[in-house]
């Protein structure tokens, strides 16, 4: 019985990690496909020019790297940690937007994600942050269990 639960848990975590990977790869590709829109929207963000440029040229490769790491056994946990950092940063940023800390801020997301309002963005990212946290804890506990 325990073996069946372990298999189900492993499969569930695999599905979650694949979902997170797809999200990162989709986000990166949608930015790169319409790079001029992404760049213009990022230039309107309430950051200094240096941070804007870092995000414009660094965020899509970071999203691709994270998505790929999640698909490898050796890189999965690292990809989840990077995901947790990015999701946390996005969650805080979106919360500040919702609380009107910055005033009007255009969405720099591409594709379907760019069509979401800020409140939906917040819950969407928080959902994926929660899945990421559960995955990290589960993987660490499974490794500890195997090492005892």
C-alpha positions in Angstrom: 0.0 0.0 0.0 2.8 2.4 0.9 4.5 1.7 -2.4 1.3 2.7 -4.3 1.1 6.0 -2.3 4.8 6.6 -3.1 4.2 6.0 -6.8 1.1 8.3 -6.8 3.1 11.0 -4.9 6.0 10.8 -7.3 3.7 11.0 -10.4 1.8 14.0 -8.9 5.1 15.9 -8.3 6.3 15.0 -11.8 3.0 16.5 -13.2 3.4 19.6 -11.1 7.0 20.1 -12.1 6.1 19.6 -15.8 3.3 22.2 -15.4 5.7 24.7 -13.9 8.2 24.0 -16.6 5.6 24.6 -19.3 4.6 27.8 -17.7 8.2 29.1 -17.7 8.9 28.0 -21.3 5.5 29.5 -22.5 6.3 32.8 -20.7 9.7 33.0 -22.3 8.6 32.1 -25.8 5.6 34.5 -25.7 8.0 37.3 -24.7 10.5 36.4 -27.4 7.8 36.0 -30.1 6.6 39.6 -29.5 9.9 41.0 -28.2 9.2 44.6 -29.2 5.9 44.6 -27.1 7.7 43.0 -24.2 10.5 45.5 -24.4 8.2 48.5 -24.7 6.1 47.3 -21.7 9.2 46.7 -19.6 10.4 50.2 -20.4 7.2 51.5 -18.8 7.7 49.6 -15.6 8.5 51.6 -12.5 12.2 50.5 -12.4 15.4 52.3 -13.3 16.8 51.8 -16.8 19.5 49.5 -15.5 16.9 47.1 -13.9 14.6 47.4 -16.9 17.4 46.3 -19.3 18.5 43.5 -16.9 14.9 42.2 -17.0 14.4 42.7 -20.7 17.5 40.7 -21.6 17.8 38.5 -18.6 14.2 37.3 -17.8 13.4 35.3 -20.9 16.7 33.3 -20.7 16.2 32.8 -17.0 12.7 31.5 -17.7 14.0 29.1 -20.4 16.9 27.9 -18.1 14.4 27.3 -15.3 12.0 25.4 -17.5 14.8 23.2 -18.8 16.3 22.6 -15.4 12.9 21.4 -14.2 12.9 18.7 -16.9 16.1 17.2 -15.8 16.5 14.9 -12.7 19.7 16.6 -11.6 18.4 20.1 -12.2 14.8 19.7 -10.9 15.4 20.9 -7.3 17.5 23.8 -8.5 14.8 24.7 -11.0 12.2 24.6 -8.2 14.3 26.9 -6.0 14.7 29.4 -8.9 10.9 29.1 -9.5 10.2 29.8 -5.9 12.4 33.0 -6.0 10.9 34.2 -9.3 7.3 33.4 -8.2 7.9 35.2 -4.9 9.3 38.3 -6.6 6.4 38.3 -9.1 3.8 37.9 -6.2 5.3 40.8 -4.2 5.5 43.0 -7.3 1.9 42.2 -8.4 0.6 42.7 -4.8 2.3 46.2 -4.9 0.6 46.9 -8.2 -2.8 45.8 -6.8 -2.3 48.0 -3.8 -1.6 50.9 -6.2 2.0 51.4 -4.8 3.2 52.1 -8.4 0.1 53.6 -10.0 -0.8 52.3 -13.5 1.7 49.6 -14.6 1.3 47.9 -18.0 1.6 44.1 -18.1 4.7 43.0 -19.8 3.6 39.3 -20.1 2.9 37.9 -23.4 0.3 35.5 -24.8 -2.7 34.4 -22.7 -1.0 35.4 -19.5 -0.9 39.0 -20.7 -4.7 39.1 -21.0 -5.2 38.5 -17.2 -6.0 41.3 -14.9 -3.6 42.0 -12.0 -5.8 40.2 -9.4 -6.0 37.1 -11.5 -2.2 37.3 -12.1 -1.8 37.4 -8.3 -3.8 34.3 -7.6 -2.4 32.5 -10.6 1.2 33.1 -9.5 0.4 32.4 -5.9 -1.1 29.0 -7.0 2.1 28.2 -8.8 4.2 29.4 -5.9 2.3 27.0 -3.6 2.8 24.1 -6.0 6.5 24.9 -6.1 6.8 25.0 -2.3 4.9 21.7 -1.9 7.1 20.1 -4.6 10.3 21.3 -2.9 9.2 20.1 0.5 8.1 16.7 -0.9 11.3 16.1 -2.9 13.5 17.0 0.1 11.5 14.7 2.4 11.6 11.9 -0.1 15.4 12.3 -0.3 15.8 12.3 3.5 13.6 9.2 3.7 15.8 7.4 1.2 19.0 8.4 2.9 18.0 7.0 6.3 
